[in-house]
Amino acid sequence: MKVESDKTDHFFKYNGEEYYFCCNGCLDSFKKEPGKYLKQKPKGLWERYLDRLAKSTGGKAMKCH
């Protein structure tokens, strides 16, 4: 459901972003478990590379020689 920010008094600021809700029930549910309702951002190229690197070295630092 899309809620227009200028037409509701139900909002919550989370991680620097404002989220708007149709009623207090939806607002309370979000406050309890925000991660359940937010999509996780996929990892970028660099993060995936670092994950593969850590996996291949067992978490130890790489050696050039």
Residue pairs with C-beta under 8 A, 6 or more apart in sequence:
1 22
3 10
3 20
3 21
3 22
4 20
5 11
5 18
5 20
8 20
8 21
8 22
10 20
10 21
10 22
10 23
10 24
10 26
10 27
11 18
11 19
11 20
11 21
11 27
12 18
12 19
12 21
12 27
12 30
12 31
13 19
14 30
14 34
19 30
21 27
21 30
29 37
30 37
43 51
53 62
